[in-house]
Amino acid sequence: MKIVKYVLLCVFILSVVTGCGSSANDKNKIALSSSPEYTTYVQDRANVLDGKTKEYLEKNSHELYQKQHVQITVFTIKSLNGADIKEYSNKLFRQLGIGDKDTNKGILILVAADDKKARIEVGYGLEGSLNDGKVGEILREKMFPSFKKKDYNQGIVNGYNALIEAINKEK
Amino acid sequence: MKKIVAGVGGVFIIICVAVVAWFFSSYNSLITQNETVSNKWAQVENNYQRRADLIPNLVNTVEGYSIHEEKIMQDFAAAQSQMLSAKTPTAKAQADSNLTGVLSRFMVVVQRYPELKADKQFTRLMDELAGTENRLSIARKDYDDAAQQYNIDIKRIPTNFIANINGFQPKEYFKAEAAAAKAPTVNFN
């Protein structure tokens, strides 16, 4: 009986000594509320998209993922609250885990409506077909003209289609 | 009497086994962390290279526009060859920082050439440069985070004991560096 006690004591001491508590990495997380309305492919948190657009994105993104394992997520927010959009979109991209982990074929289209800022974050696996130059061109030529007129539906759909076209061209 | 001896002996053996097990697991965890830091560093180097590789394209595009800025073109060539010949991490970081300097000056010069600024190819190159700088800053941050975790572990009691006898050295951090190219494609107002 005594031995058991000793052993338990030793185990306890050892676990205290070696217990290097791993620090949670929560400081890098963006606080996001959940809602049944938000899906893997569309999260319209700024309420700028209509039902038709959401349905279109949902259907095509699902198909794209089924066929080519490419995941495109459209994410709208009202404001970045002063955060840098590049850092924000990268954090969000990682946090949502867009694209399969091994292939990294994910795209995040982020629109901060009130800040009038937008960014497309591309995973490693797609950088070949969608380099920064190409992505910049899509933003400038396909999306921003509509965004300026507050037509987020048209802008998102135009940019979205251009992205898919670029991915298919590369194959 | 015999019972007590057996008891003490048993406890001693258990402690020995536990210590050895702890030693191995701590050592292995340090090895894994060391490898993670190296991996993150490789990402940083990839982005250095990527940035340097964009320079010839940039120079070619600029040359299409009878622009007479010999000095800055020579600086680009020098910064690029410095990157190619850099072998150690410090030399690479130095070469990249020189390249950042040349790029910042170039951004100022470019303002004097509106036709160049309107060139499609040039705009795309600027996007690529800004994108690469963004990736570089992410890679640097990832490296710093991994290095910090590793540095904490090799300094903490009792892991520092294992780190010391196996010669694990602390990793250096990056100093925050200002980006040369501003991302042009973000605002739509």
Contacts between the chains, C-beta under 8 A, distances in Angstrom:
chain1	res1	chain2	res2	distance
A	2	B	7	5.9
A	3	B	7	5.1
A	3	B	10	5.6
A	3	B	11	6.9
A	6	B	7	7.0
A	6	B	10	7.9
A	6	B	11	4.6
A	7	B	11	6.9
A	7	B	14	5.8
A	10	B	11	6.5
A	10	B	14	6.0
A	10	B	15	5.6
A	10	B	18	6.7
A	11	B	18	7.4
A	14	B	15	8.0
A	14	B	18	5.2
A	14	B	22	6.8
A	17	B	158	6.2
A	18	B	22	5.3
A	18	B	26	7.4
A	18	B	158	6.9
A	20	B	153	6.9
A	20	B	156	6.2
A	20	B	159	6.7
A	85	B	186	5.7
A	86	B	134	5.1
A	86	B	183	6.6
A	86	B	186	7.7
A	90	B	134	7.9
A	90	B	138	5.7
A	116	B	187	6.1
A	116	B	188	5.4
A	116	B	189	3.8
A	117	B	186	5.3
A	117	B	187	5.8
A	117	B	188	7.2
A	118	B	186	7.1
A	118	B	188	6.1
A	119	B	186	6.1
A	131	B	128	6.2
A	131	B	131	7.5
A	132	B	127	4.8
A	132	B	128	4.6
A	132	B	130	7.0
A	132	B	131	2.8
A	132	B	132	7.1
A	133	B	123	7.9
A	133	B	124	3.2
A	133	B	125	6.6
A	133	B	127	4.8
A	133	B	128	4.7
A	133	B	131	7.9
A	134	B	124	7.4
A	135	B	127	7.2
A	135	B	131	7.6
A	135	B	185	7.8
A	136	B	123	7.1
A	136	B	124	6.5
A	136	B	126	8.0
A	136	B	127	3.2
A	136	B	131	7.7
A	136	B	184	7.3
A	136	B	185	4.1
A	137	B	120	7.8
A	137	B	123	7.7
A	137	B	124	6.2
A	137	B	127	7.5
A	139	B	185	5.0
A	139	B	188	7.9
A	140	B	123	7.7
A	140	B	185	5.8
A	143	B	188	7.4
A	144	B	188	4.0
A	147	B	188	4.4
A	148	B	188	5.7
A	148	B	189	7.3
